[in-house]
Amino acid sequence: MSVKTEVAIIGGGPAGLAAALSCYRHGIRNIMILERDEHLGGILQQCIHNGFGLHWFGEELTGPEYAQRFIDEIRKTGISCLLNTMVIEIKEDKTIYAVNSRNGLMEIKANAVILAMGCRERTRGALRIPGGRPAGVYTAGMAQRLINIEGYMPGREVVILGSGDIGLIMARRLTWEGARVKMVCEIMPYSTGLIRNVRQCLDDYGIPLKYNHTVIRIHGKERLQGVTVARVDDKRNPIKGTEEYVSCDTLLLSVGLIPENELSEGAGVKLDPITGGPIVDEFRQTSVPGIFSCGNVLHVHDLVDYVSKEAEITGEGAYRYINGRSPSDSDYLQVIPGKGIRYVVPQRIYGDSDVEFYFRSNGIYKDGTVELTDGEKVLASKRLMRMVPGQMERLILKRELLTGVSKTKKLQLRWRNRNEEDDAECS
């Protein structure tokens, strides 16, 4: 089976749905969403807690409610959605090979492709924790699915490794269901999740969060019996003599998310080694012309509202590309992270419109300013009382501020402490 489409969107989660609607609003009508699950909505279907939609809809929704708003709009437009469909390859010429039980192997030729595959959880294998392989070790997302979708309790006495947002939310969810969450261990000296989730999901329920701690051994043969936790030093190595045995029947891992970019690499898309996602311009076009990326496959977000906002940008980008309005690939400004900044997206810009940068810090910083500079001049800045790795920040650059900036220069996003600003003013 061979079909043609103007825009093919890989993934029917929040990013894919918002990208499809953006394409439709820009006048594209031949749009196809390819989703491997049996339902649209992606991970939101199992996120039954509230807190979604405050920025996008101006009201507080659960994950399924947020997803349904977009699904209802998709149905009104008549956009084609192929469910239970696995994309197995994307070519650089934007030919897609996918398979499902109804159509068999399909060849889809698209004028533009939007990558919206989301991310996956880092598993125990990536952590290399010694011990047996007993039942009771789960990623936090899998435990969330078991409770919220399948209706099963993973266990009764729980230790959580990692303070990512899903792990924090599951600490509260398990407590509500009658489990005892003994502790959350975080190897870093700060939480990798949102501060509000630490407050609402741990502090409100008296669940201890142990910074600079990790699990160094798993105990049990058939079923998990306990774990050994230990304090770590500045290099994140366990400190001898700080070991503590904690009995439990369940260990949840909330130790990071990895963008699903195997298909992207197969298409020749260049990836950022820090984000794990593609290198993109302000319209989220990757290094391969006509292939765009958005959502958690590009970089991991805290809030789904920002996923939707970023996905909207790809719709405009796809429209511009299809209509021959994309700028020359060589005519761009590179944007690099400087002091205090772990990464910045987009990594390159053409300056055809205002740009909103998304970025994260590489540590905890207080009372200072984030500045975007061309080496000499500050093009945009934002004052922050606190900047932490667990919270993504944004900075807007107005198009007119790039007037006169040489394309040979690199823009740098950096953190400047308050005392550095005072010193600069004095000099």
C-alpha positions, 0 to 999 in steps of 0.5 A, a space after each residue: 500500500 502506497 499513499 501520499 500526504 502533505 504532512 505526516 505526524 509521527 505520534 498522537 500524543 499531546 505534541 502530535 495532536 497540537 502539531 496537526 491542529 496547527 497545520 490545519 489552521 495554517 491551511 494544510 488539509 492533507 494531514 496524517 497522524 500515525 500512532 502506535 497505541 490504540 488510542 490518541 492522547 499518549 501518556 496523558 491517558 494515564 495521568 489522571 491527576 490534575 494540574 494540566 492546562 493552566 497556561 493553555 486553557 486557563 483552567 485546571 484539567 486532568 491529563 485525559 481531559 486535556 488530551 480529549 480537548 485536542 482529540 475532539 478538535 481533531 475529529 471535527 477537522 477530519 484529519 486522518 489518524 492511523 492507530 495501532 500503526 508502528 512506524 519502522 523507518 523514515 527516509 531522508 526524502 521523507 518517505 515513511 514505512 509503517 505497518 499495522 494489522 489492517 493495511 500491512 506494510 505501508 509506504 507513505 510519501 510526505 512533503 513534510 514530516 513532524 516527529 512527535 514520538 515522545 520519550 521513554 523512561 530510563 530503566 534499571 539496566 541503564 543504572 546497573 544496580 547490583 542484585 538479583 532480578 526479583 519482581 517488584 522493580 518498576 519504572 514510575 510510569 509503568 507503576 502509574 499505568 498499572 494503577 490508573 489504567 490496568 487497576 493493579 497495585 504494584 506493592 505495599 511498601 515502596 522506595 522510590 529512586 529519583 525525584 523526577 515528576 512522575 516519581 513524585 506524583 506516584 509517591 502521592 498516588 501510592 499513598 492514596 491507595 494505601 501503600 507506605 512510601 518509605 522514602 524517595 532517594 535522589 542522587 543529586 543535591 536537588 530535586 529533578 522534578 518541579 518544586 510544587 510536586 515536592 511540596 504537594 506530593 512529598 511534604 504534604 504526606 510526610 514522605 522523606 526526600 533524601 538528597 545525595 542518596 542512591 540505591 546501591 543494591 537490590 535484595 530478593 529472589 522471587 520478590 523484592 525484599 529490600 534495598 540498600 541505600 547509601 549517601 554519595 559524595 560530590 562525584 556521586 560515588 557511594 560513601 563507605 559506612 553510610 549504607 542503610 538496609 530498607 525493607 520494601 516489596 516495591 522499588 520505583 525508578 524515576 531517574 530520567 526520560 530519554 527522547 525516542 529518536 531512533 527513527 530520527 537518527 535513521 532519517 539522518 537528523 543530527 541530535 544534540 548530545 545534551 538534550 538527546 533530541 534533534 538540533 532545530 531552528 526557531 520553527 523546529 526544523 531539524 538538520 534535514 529540510 522538511 523534517 520537524 520535531 516537537 514535544 518530548 522527542 525534542 527535549 523533555 518538558 515539565 508542563 504539557 502546555 509548553 509541549 502544545 505551544 512548541 508543537 504549534 510552531 512546527 505547524 507553521 514551520 511545515 506550512 512555510 516549508 511546503 510553500 517554499 518559504 524556509 530560509 537557506 540552511 547556511 544562513 543562520 545564527 548558532 545559539 550555545 549554552 554559556 555559564 549556568 546553562 545546561 542546554 538551550 532550544 532552538 540551537 540555531 535561528 534565522 531571525 525571521 520572527 520573534 523566538 522563544 528559547 527554552 532552557 534548563 540550568 546545570 545547577 541551582 542559581 539565585 538572584 541573577 539574570 539570564 542573558 542572550 548575548 552576541 559576544 558584546 551586546 545583550 540582546 535579551 535578558 530575564 531576571 530570575 530570583 531562582 533557577 533550578 534544573 528541575 524547572 524549564 525556563 523561557 526567554 523571548 528574543 524580539 526579531 528587531 533586536 537581531 538587526 545588524 548582528 553578523 551571521 558569523 557570530 554565535 549567540 550565547 545564553 548565560 547566567 549572570 549573578 547579581 554581584 557580577 551585574 553590580 561589578 559591571 555597573 561600577 566599572 
